[in-house]
Amino acid sequence: MNSDIWVALLAMIGTLAGTFGGIITSGKLTAYRIQQLEHKVDEHNQFARRMPVVEEQIKVINHRLTDLEGENHHHEGVS
């Protein structure tokens, strides 16, 4: 075979190897980034599930403070 054909074949093999290597690397990077986003979404969802509990606890605390303030005003008026 002519040396030009060998050079062309080697160039084609190099191009294909580089292309497929890039595709594989890009796929791995995309999978990694999706995994990181899923982790962030899981953290957000845990936070969102806990917020109603925290809001209810704040309501209870506010009611207790209101009751204590009412008792304090009642005791101040009695003195």
URGIJO-V600886 format. One record per residue. RES is the residue in one small letter. PHI is phi in degrees with one decimal (none if undefined). D_FIRST is the distance of its C-alpha to the first C-alpha in Angstrom with 1 decimal. Layout:
BEGIN
res: {RES;RES}
phi: {PHI;PHI}
d_first: {D_FIRST;D_FIRST}
END
This chain:
BEGIN
res: {m;n;s;d;i;w;v;a;l;l;a;m;i;g;t;l;a;g;t;f;g;g;i;i;t;s;g;k;l;t;a;y;r;i;q;q;l;e;h;k;v;d;e;h;n;q;f;a;r;r;m;p;v;v;e;e;q;i;k;v;i;n;h;r;l;t;d;l;e;g;e;n;h;h;h;e;g;v;s}
phi: {none;-73.6;-64.5;-64.7;-67.4;-62.4;-62.2;-65.0;-63.9;-64.3;-64.2;-65.3;-62.3;-62.4;-64.4;-63.1;-62.1;-64.7;-64.6;-66.5;-61.8;-65.1;-64.1;-63.9;-62.8;-62.6;-62.9;-64.6;-64.3;-62.7;-61.8;-63.5;-65.5;-64.1;-61.4;-64.7;-64.8;-61.7;-62.5;-64.5;-65.0;-60.8;-61.6;-63.7;-64.7;-63.3;-62.6;-65.3;-71.7;-82.0;-60.1;-59.6;-65.0;-64.0;-61.8;-65.2;-63.8;-64.8;-60.6;-62.2;-62.5;-62.8;-63.8;-62.9;-63.0;-61.6;-62.2;-65.0;-64.4;-64.7;-64.4;-64.2;-66.2;-65.2;-69.3;-67.3;-71.5;-76.0;-62.2}
d_first: {0.0;3.7;6.4;8.4;6.8;7.4;10.7;11.6;11.2;13.3;15.6;16.2;16.9;19.2;20.9;21.6;22.9;25.1;26.4;27.3;28.8;30.9;32.0;33.1;34.9;36.6;37.7;39.2;41.0;42.4;43.6;45.3;47.0;48.2;49.6;51.4;52.9;54.1;55.8;57.5;58.6;60.0;62.0;63.3;64.3;66.3;68.0;68.8;70.3;72.5;73.9;76.4;77.7;78.2;79.8;82.2;83.1;83.7;86.1;88.0;88.3;89.5;92.2;93.3;93.6;95.6;97.9;98.3;99.2;101.7;103.3;103.4;105.2;107.5;108.5;109.0;111.3;113.3;113.9}
END
